[in-house]
Amino acid sequence: VKATVEAQGEVAVIEMRATAQANAIRTIAESLSSSHAEEAAKLAVAREYIAMYSDIGQKSNTMIFSDRPADVNALLAQASTVVKA
């Protein structure tokens, strides 16, 4: 009985997270169709980028900076590799 109740609770949590994520994606999609959406998206990516490098700096004494700072995909891949190491 206890296992069933716990499983039902886990299902509810998963469903709530999925619903919240779907709502967030829907909100972002709607926002990106508005004016100045591209600038807002760039700002959001920049914030995540800065937070990611801050996290790397706290966890490691090694920092890697790209020779192509405008290539966000390359920077994210590098940072991800360092965090996983």
N, C-alpha and C positions, 0 to 999 in steps of 0.2 A: 504494500500500500504506500509506504514511504517513498519507494523508488518511482512509483507511478506519479505521485504528487510532484516529486522533484523533476521528473521528465516533463510533465505538463507545464511546470514553471519555466523550464528551459525553453520549451517551445514558445511560450508566451513572450519571453525575452527576445528570442530570435525574430519572432513576428514583429515585435515593436521596433527592433533595430532596423529591420528591412523596411518597414513603413516609414520610419524616420529618414532613412537613407533615400528612399524613393521620393519623399517630399522635398528633401534637400536638393536632389538632382532636378526635380521639376522646377523648383524655385530658381536654381541657377540657370536652367535652360530659358526660363521666362525672362530673367534678368539680362541674359546675354543678347536678347533680341531688342533691348532698349538702347537709347542713345548713351554714348560714353561707356558702353559695356566692355569694349576692348581694353580701355584704360583701366577699368575696375578689375578685369581679369588679370592684366599684367601686374597690377598692384598686389593682388592676392598671391600670385605666383612669386613675386619678389619677397613678400612677407614670409612665405613658406621656405624660400631659398635661404633667407637670412636666419630663420629659426633652425633650419637644418644644419647650417654651418656653425651656429652657436652650439648645437647639440654635439656636433663632431668635436668642436674645440673643448668641450667639457669632458668628453670621454677619451680623448686621445691627445698625445703630445705632438702628433704629426698632422700638418695641414697641407692639403693639396689645392693649388689654385690653377685653374685652366688658362691656357694661352688664348682661349676663345670664350671670354666671359659672356658673350651674347648668345652662345649656344647652350640654351637651358637644358636640352636633353643630355648633352655630354656632361654638364655640370652635375645634374641629378644622378647620372649613372656613376660618376666618380664618387660622389658623396655617399651613395648607397653602398658602393664597394668598401669604402673606408669604414662605415658604420658596421657592416657585417663582419669585418676582419677582427 
